[in-house]
Amino acid sequence: MEITIVGSGNVAEALAGAVAACDGLHLQQVCARNSRRGRTLAERYGADYTEHPQEAAPADLYLIAVSDSAVEEVSALLHPPFGATVAHTSGGLGIDALRCDTPHRAVCYPLQTFSRGRSLDLSTVPLFIEYATERAETTVRTFAETLSCRVFEADSARRNRLHAAAVFACNFSNHLYALAGRLLEKEGLDFGILGPLVLETAAKAVTTGTPAAVQTGPAVRGDAVTMRRHEAILAGENDERYNEIYKLLSQSIWETSKRT
């Protein structure tokens, strides 16, 4: 299967590497407005490069991995050959965001966080697909199942809910790591000291499949004395949001734990 990846950001980079490593898939071209990153990505995997979507070479699948705000504009510029499928990788956009002149539209959303320069094995990453025609289904399903052993169907509404859940599990938790790191800096400690705690917390949540059942800490115990002590410490920070976040999450933990 001939693949053209449109984009040169973190998701595009990860997908390009995964495609290049898979038998049965061939990364034919990288299409990206950022010529420096696009050319580098194409050269890394022996693919052609073009800056302009309207000049993209014929392919079986055009995979649009750009920012959500650019999907409509970029897809409208593509002129895929008859029978080709155009898909985007967004969790937050519907399939109707694709404005290309082909009925064979699809979505292939990888439920993972991507960062520049980090190599990822996509073989166990959940991929959520959606499609508008039978031909698009065949193409996007074949592509997804070649990359990963965990392929699921999800329409736009379901995928949006998945995306919201991912923001809680990934983006919000990472922000809390950042806040914890700032607190540790005051004591000359590195965030790495929390490594075993972070890994064990994540492992328990995933293993049980019910994070609320393994919740620990002063909030779940209703330990008001400890929580007031923490709030006094946080009041000494320059940002009042520390205490706001602490109180909001503690209250949510307490109320959730009473219902489980």
N, C-alpha and C positions, 0 to 999 in steps of 0.2 A: 504494500500500500504506500503510495507516494503522499508525503505529508508536507504541507507548507505551514510554518508557524508564523503568525503575525504578531509581532511584539518582541521586545528584548529585555523586559523586566524580570523580576524574580521567578514568576510562574513560567514565563516563556523559557528562561534559562533551564529550569528544572525539567520541563517537558522535552526540550531539545535533547538534553542528555539522556533522558529515558528512552526517547524514540530512537536515538542513535545506537543505543545498546540492545534494542529488541530485534530479534529475527522476525522477518515478515513486515517490518516497518522501515521506511527509508525517508530520512529527513532530506527532502529535496531542496528546500529554500527557506530562508529566514527573511521576512519582510518587516522592516522597522524604520521608523522615522529617525530614531537615534542611530545615526550611521556608525558611530564609534562602537557602541555596544552591539549593534546588529551585525556589523562586519566581523567583529571579534567572535561572536557566537557562531556565525556561519562558518568561519575559517576553522574554528575549534572542531567542528563535526563534519567538515568536508562538504558543506552545503553551499548553494548559490545564495547571493544576497541581492535584494532590491529595496530601495527606499520607499517606492510608491506602490500601494496596494493595487492600483489599476494596472500595474505592469507585472503582477504576480504570474508566474509560470503555471501551466496546467498541473493540477494535482487531484488526488482522490478526496483528500480532506484538507480544508483550510481551517486551522485551529487558531482562533482569535484570543490571544492572551494579553490584553491591554487593560487599562483602567476602565472601570464601569462607564465613566463619562464619555469614553472614546469609542465604545463598541458600535453604537449606531452609525457614527460618521465613518469609521474604518470599514465596516461591513458594506456600507452603501457604495464604497469605492471599488470593491472587488467585482471582478467579472469572471466567475467560475465557469468552466466548460460544462456542457450538458452532462448531467448525471453526477457531478461533484457535490459534495456535502460541505456546508459551512457551519462551523460550531463555535460557540464561545465557551469560556471556562469560568464564568462568573457564578457565584452562589446567590447573588442578590438581584440579578436581572432575569427577566422572563425570556422565553425563547423568541418572543415577538420583538425583542430589541435588535434582532438581526434584520437589516434592511437590504440584504443582497438580492439580486435578481435571479434567485433560484428557489424552488419550493423545498429543496432538500436542506432543511435547517435543523440544527441539533444543539445540545448542550452537553458538555462533559466537565463536570465540576469536581475537582479533587479536594477532598476534605482534609486539608493539611496546611500548615504554615510554611511559607517559603522565604528564605533570606538569601541575599546575594552571596555567592561563594560557598554555600553549604551544599554538599552533595547529598541527595536523598534517594533511597530505594523506594520506588513507588509500587512495588509488587504487592504490598499489603495495605496500601493507602486506599480508603474507600473512594470510589469514583461514582458519581451520580449522573445518570444520563437522562436526556429527554430528546424527543425527536418529533418531526412534523410529518414525515412520510416513511413508508416501509424501506425505501432505499437508504434514507438517512439513518434509520434504525440499524440496518445491516452494517453500514459503514462505521457509525459511532460505537456500536456494540463490539464489533470486531477490534476496533482500535483500543477501546477500554479494556477488553478482556485480554488483549495482548500485553498491556501494561500492568494490569493488576488482577489479583484473584478475588477481589472484592468489588463487584460491580452491581449497582442497584439502580432501579428506576425512581425518579422523583420529578414530579411536575413542578412548575414554577412556584406554586404556593408552598409545597412541601420543602422545596430547596431553600426558600426564603427563611423558613422556620429553622432549618438546619444551620443556615448561615448565622442567624441570631444566636443560636445555641453555641456555635463555634466562637462567636465574639465573647460570650461569657467565659467559655472554657479556656480560650487562648489569649485573646487580646486583654481582657480584663485581668485575668490571673497574672499575665506578664507585667501589667502596670502595677499590680500589688507587689510583685517581686521588686520592681524598681523602687517603690516607696520603702519597702523593707531594706533595700540596699542603702538608701539615703540615711535611714535611722542607724544602720550599722556603721556608716562612715564616721558618725559622731564619736564612736568608740574605737575608731581605728581598725575596724574589722572589715574583711572582704565578704561580698555576698556568697562566695563559695562555701562559707561556714554553714550556710543553710542547705547546701546541696543534698546531704542524706535525708533531711527532713522533707524537702521538696519532692525528691524521687519516691520516698516511701508514701507520701500523701497521694501522689498521682497513681502509684501502683495499687494502693488500697482501693481507690475510687474505681479504677478500671477493672480490677479483679472481682470486686463485689458487684459491679454494675449498678450499685445504688449508693452514690456518694453520701446522701443524707444519713444512711445507716452507720457510717463510720466517721461521722463528724465528731471532732474532739474540741477541746478548748474551753475557756471560761464562760463563753456565751451559752453553749449548750448545757452547761452545768448550772447556769444562773448565778455564777460567782460574781456578785456585784462588787465585792471588795476589790478583787483583782482588776475588774474592768475600770473602776474608778481610779485605781492607781495608774493603769495604762493611759487613761484619758488625761491625767495630770501631767504625765510625761509628754504626751502629744501636744498638750497646750503650750509647751515650751518651744514648739517648732514655729518657724516663720509662716507656715501655711496652715490656716485654720481648717482646710479641707481634710487634713489628716484625721482630726477628731470627728468631722462630719461623716467621713467614710467609715471610720471605726464604729461609730454609734449606729449608723444605718445597717451595716453588715451584721453587727452583733444582735440588733433587734430582729433582723431577718432570720438569723440562725436560731435564735430563741423561739420565735413563732413557728418556724418550720419544724423544729425538733419536737414541739408539743403536739404536732399533728401526725408524727410518724411513730 
